[in-house]
Amino acid sequence: MSGRLAGRSALVAGAGSRSEELGNGRATAILFAREGARVLCADQSLDRAQATVDLISREGGVARAAQADVSRSEDCARLAREAEETYGALRIAHYNVGIEARSPLDRLTDEEWTRVLDVNLTGAMQFARAVAPRLVAAGGGALTFVSTIAALRTTPLTAYAASKAGLLGLVVSLAGQLAPGRVRVNAIAPGLIYSAMVAGGMNPETRERRRLAAPITDEGTPWDVGWAAVFLASDEARWITGQTLVVDGGFTIATRDYAL
Ligand SMILES: NC(=O)c1ccc[n+]([C@@H]2O[C@H](COP(=O)([O-])OP(=O)(O)OC[C@H]3O[C@@H](n4cnc5c(N)ncnc54)[C@H](O)[C@@H]3O)[C@@H](O)[C@H]2O)c1
């Protein structure tokens, strides 16, 4: 590794994985640490966060686990404080938390809508509100949110799509507001990644279909999302803000019969 994030204090929300499969948040926390950052790994499940920390520690990285529910404003404030107290001035804040919901409009309940918006969008705003002053006080930094290509193309995942599209508006608004404080704000929109979030609901056929759906037919992995996060957090992205980096093997630029 090249030490692109050497010595920086980083906070990753949603740093655990819901299963034994690798998650996007876990891969990102691991890569941040490999690049030299000291990482506070936050998750609503302390065990999941600790499992990520154990992986980082085993390879000589520096990380600590924290429990937090990001849909609670006070938890976000506590996390931001803890990251700074543990590892010094906060330079990198990464919001990977996302819960899915699959209901089309005619089956969508108020409860599902509220739950998904609370975690995916309100949580993101609360996270941003907690970390932004600390990133500014540090002299600048990077704030990144994990959205999805479901925010860019049509799917029946009503609440999920709306919450993740909301993130893109949040990014554009915050990028302008925080630019004077030298804080860059961006989103990553992953495509059909084989990650912990989706692996449980897949069989070999569906997995293969997803692999073949994009022009680049190597399966997307959480490492692909993690490397995008490393880039956006690094000084190499110093002039990039308010953007959405699509990480999807070309899925969104192709029609189904793109090769014809
Ligand atoms: N896998 C894909 O194909 C795909 C595609 C596009 C976007 N994404 C996005 O990637 C992210 C998730 O990927 P993953 O593989 O890391 O999923 P994951 O579910 O394994 O990890 C997310 C972690 O967030 C935690 N979490 C959930 N609610 C929380 C809350 N309220 N407070 C704190 N932590 C909470 C969970 O405990 C979990 O450990 C999501 O934002 C998702 O929308 C995934």
Ligand as a Chemical Component Dictionary entry (heavy atoms), coordinates in Angstrom:
data_LIG
# 
_chem_comp.id                   LIG 
_chem_comp.type                 NON-POLYMER 
_chem_comp.pdbx_formal_charge   0 
_chem_comp.three_letter_code    LIG 
# 
loop_
_chem_comp_atom.comp_id 
_chem_comp_atom.atom_id 
_chem_comp_atom.alt_atom_id 
_chem_comp_atom.type_symbol 
_chem_comp_atom.charge 
_chem_comp_atom.model_Cartn_x 
_chem_comp_atom.model_Cartn_y 
_chem_comp_atom.model_Cartn_z 
_chem_comp_atom.pdbx_ordinal 
LIG N1  N1  N 0  -24.329 -4.713 -2.590 1  
LIG C1  C1  C 0  -24.800 -3.974 -3.526 2  
LIG O1  O1  O 0  -25.064 -4.495 -4.615 3  
LIG C2  C2  C 0  -25.022 -2.495 -3.297 4  
LIG C3  C3  C 0  -25.339 -1.737 -4.412 5  
LIG C4  C4  C 0  -25.518 -0.380 -4.248 6  
LIG C5  C5  C 0  -25.371 0.213  -3.008 7  
LIG N2  N2  N 1  -25.073 -0.534 -1.941 8  
LIG C6  C6  C 0  -24.934 0.157  -0.659 9  
LIG O2  O2  O 0  -23.834 -0.326 0.077  10 
LIG C7  C7  C 0  -24.106 -0.164 1.468  11 
LIG C8  C8  C 0  -24.143 -1.462 2.233  12 
LIG O3  O3  O 0  -23.261 -2.363 1.810  13 
LIG P1  P1  P 0  -22.708 -3.474 2.790  14 
LIG O4  O4  O 0  -22.375 -4.612 1.910  15 
LIG O5  O5  O -1 -21.629 -2.871 3.629  16 
LIG O6  O6  O 0  -24.006 -3.855 3.691  17 
LIG P2  P2  P 0  -24.117 -4.462 5.139  18 
LIG O7  O7  O 0  -25.558 -4.494 5.438  19 
LIG O8  O8  O 0  -23.337 -5.723 5.255  20 
LIG O9  O9  O 0  -23.384 -3.398 6.066  21 
LIG C9  C9  C 0  -24.019 -2.254 6.505  22 
LIG C10 C10 C 0  -23.841 -2.155 7.988  23 
LIG O10 O10 O 0  -24.618 -1.033 8.410  24 
LIG C11 C11 C 0  -25.120 -1.329 9.697  25 
LIG N3  N3  N 0  -26.289 -0.508 9.980  26 
LIG C12 C12 C 0  -27.552 -0.673 9.518  27 
LIG N4  N4  N 0  -28.357 0.250  10.061 28 
LIG C13 C13 C 0  -27.590 1.011  10.870 29 
LIG C14 C14 C 0  -27.856 2.112  11.715 30 
LIG N5  N5  N 0  -29.086 2.625  11.844 31 
LIG N6  N6  N 0  -26.823 2.650  12.416 32 
LIG C15 C15 C 0  -25.563 2.136  12.308 33 
LIG N7  N7  N 0  -25.263 1.087  11.529 34 
LIG C16 C16 C 0  -26.268 0.527  10.824 35 
LIG C17 C17 C 0  -25.443 -2.818 9.664  36 
LIG O11 O11 O 0  -25.437 -3.373 10.972 37 
LIG C18 C18 C 0  -24.358 -3.372 8.758  38 
LIG O12 O12 O 0  -23.315 -3.983 9.481  39 
LIG C19 C19 C 0  -25.491 0.403  1.600  40 
LIG O13 O13 O 0  -25.444 1.785  1.765  41 
LIG C20 C20 C 0  -26.111 0.013  0.271  42 
LIG O14 O14 O 0  -27.195 0.811  -0.060 43 
LIG C21 C21 C 0  -24.886 -1.886 -2.046 44 
# 
loop_
_chem_comp_bond.comp_id 
_chem_comp_bond.atom_id_1 
_chem_comp_bond.atom_id_2 
_chem_comp_bond.value_order 
_chem_comp_bond.pdbx_ordinal 
LIG N1  C1  SING 1  
LIG C1  O1  DOUB 2  
LIG C1  C2  SING 3  
LIG C2  C3  SING 4  
LIG C2  C21 DOUB 5  
LIG C3  C4  DOUB 6  
LIG C4  C5  SING 7  
LIG C5  N2  DOUB 8  
LIG N2  C6  SING 9  
LIG N2  C21 SING 10 
LIG C6  O2  SING 11 
LIG C6  C20 SING 12 
LIG O2  C7  SING 13 
LIG C7  C8  SING 14 
LIG C7  C19 SING 15 
LIG C8  O3  SING 16 
LIG O3  P1  SING 17 
LIG P1  O4  DOUB 18 
LIG P1  O5  SING 19 
LIG P1  O6  SING 20 
LIG O6  P2  SING 21 
LIG P2  O7  DOUB 22 
LIG P2  O8  SING 23 
LIG P2  O9  SING 24 
LIG O9  C9  SING 25 
LIG C9  C10 SING 26 
LIG C10 O10 SING 27 
LIG C10 C18 SING 28 
LIG O10 C11 SING 29 
LIG C11 N3  SING 30 
LIG C11 C17 SING 31 
LIG N3  C12 SING 32 
LIG N3  C16 SING 33 
LIG C12 N4  DOUB 34 
LIG N4  C13 SING 35 
LIG C13 C14 SING 36 
LIG C13 C16 DOUB 37 
LIG C14 N5  SING 38 
LIG C14 N6  DOUB 39 
LIG N6  C15 SING 40 
LIG C15 N7  DOUB 41 
LIG N7  C16 SING 42 
LIG C17 O11 SING 43 
LIG C17 C18 SING 44 
LIG C18 O12 SING 45 
LIG C19 O13 SING 46 
LIG C19 C20 SING 47 
LIG C20 O14 SING 48 
# 
